[in-house]
Amino acid sequence: MAGLDRAAFRAARKRKRLSQQKLADILGVEQPAVQQWETGKSSPRTLDGLRQLCDVLGVSADVLLGREKFPSARFLADVIREAGTTDADELAGILHKRLLEMIGG
């Protein structure tokens, strides 16, 4: 299976505010497996594993494989829906904050 895009994987995990351990618990794998995915040393072993990872992180396989740029339209729609406001300035601030959280800034 093709390797995961490390930055996209990390960003998707952070967007969901999941630690590596919490993601591992949800997926039923050991934390070192998630760490290896995030560092590019390995990937989920099966297509079903990749599918489950995509479902938990709320992104497509194309995002996790680096074929579609992140943040995706789905990410933006989620942030807007979660924000609960239609004020453009407020949305911009929320989006800026969420993007900074994703990249560790």
ABEGO torsion letter per residue (X at the ends): XBBBBAAAAAAAAAAAGBBAAAAAAAAGBBAAAAAAAAAGABBBABAAAAAAAAAAAGBBAAAAAGABBOBBAAAAAAAAAAAGBABAAAAAAAAAAAAAAAAGX
